[in-house]
Amino acid sequence: MNGNSKAITRETLQSYLDSSPFIRFLGLRLDHMDPDLMELTLRMPARAELLRGGAVEQFHGGPVASLIDTAGDFALIQLVNGPVPTINFRVDYLRPCAGIYLLAKAVVRKAGKTVGVVDVDVVNDQHCLCAVGRGCFGMVQG
């Protein structure tokens, strides 16, 4: 687990997610975590408040970006069991994100002493890749 002895349970990580009113509003649930592989997957259900509106129900880009940011953040939190504030992140929308839920699979590329880098793929319920992102996060020491 990246040489870190601060093991974290699935229940604890979900409780961290639930402690944020914004993340609760998004309805994010921990779908999968693997600290050894430095991977984490979050699920976001489709709800009217998260959709663009109109005849075709597609996720608004804002919630998709928030899903990417949060998945990257929590992929590192599972390793360090502490805060990792966002430095920056980018999103590339590949196609409209539509479906009954989205999955964000985050893969840690670097978990350094001061900076962590995470790549995130977002797929819909049909496993169609609809967005990709990369986040850079501060690895808080303390």
N, C-alpha and C positions, 0 to 999 in steps of 0.2 A: 504494500500500500504506500508506495513512494517513500518508504522509510519513516513514516509518521505513525506514532503509537496512539494517536487520538481517534480510535475507532468510533464510528457513528452507526447507529442502527437505522433501519428503514423508518421505524416509528418516530424516532427523534427528528430525522430529516423532514418527514411529512409534517411534524409539529412545527418546525421552523417555517415551512411554507405556509401553514395555516395561521401562524402568528402575524402575518402581514395582511392588513385589510385589503390591499390592492390585489395581492396574489389570491386571496380568498374570493374576491370579486371575479377574477378571471376563471376561477374554478380549477386551478392547476392541481393535478394529482401526480404523485410519484408512480410511474409505471414500472421502472426498472432502475436499479443501481448496481454498479460493479466497481468498487474502489480499486480492485487489483488491475482491471483493464482501463481504469480511469474513464468510465462511461456512465452516462445517466440519461434516462428518458423520462420526459414529462408529458402528460396528456392534458389537452385543453378542450373541453366540450363546446360545441356550438350552442350559443344562446343568442337571443334577439339583440341583446346589448352589445354583443361582440361582432355583429354582422354589418355589412355595408347597407343593407336594405335593397329594395327593388325586387324585380321578378326572380332573380337568381340569388340564392342565399350563399354569399361568399363572406369569409372573414374580412373584417377591416384590417388594413395594414398595421395599425397601431397595436392591437392585441397580438398580432403575429410577431412584431418586433419585441414586445414585452415578453412573449414566450421564449424567444431566442435569448434575450438578455438574462432572463431568470434561469433557463436551463444551463447556460454557460456558468453563471454564478454558482449554482448548486452542484454542478459537476466538480467544482473546486472545493466547495464547502464540505462535500463528502470526504475529501482528502484531509482537510485541515481542521474541520469542526470549529470553524470560526469565520468571522466576516471577511469577505473578499469584494470590496466595492468596485463597481465598474469604472474603468478608466475610459474606454470607448468601445464601441461595437459597430458593425456594419451589417446591413441586410441586403440581400439580392432576392427580389421577388421573381420567381421563374415562371409562374402561372398563377391564376386566381386560386386561392386556398378555399376550397369548398368541401363540405362533408359534414358528418355528424360530430367529428372531433379531429384534432390535429395532434400529431406526436412530434416532439422535438428531441432528437437524439444528439446529445452533446458528447464530444470526445476531447479530452484534455490533450493538447499538443505539448504544452510546457507548464510545469508547476514549479517555478523557480522561487528564489528567496524573496524577491520583490514584485515579480510580475507573473501572472498566469495567462496562458492563451488557450482558448477553447474554440473548436469548430462545431457548428450546430446545423444539422439537416432537419427540415420540417417536411413531414409527409402527411397526407390526409388519410382518411379511413380506408381508402383504396390503395394505400401505399405508393401514391403518386407524389414524387418530389415537387414541392411547390415553392419552397424558399430555402436559402442557405444563409448562414451568418457566421461571423467570427467576432469573438469578444476578447478584450484585454482587461484583466482584472488585477487590482492591487492585492498582493499577498501580505496582509497585515501581520506584523510580528508582535508578539506579546505574550 
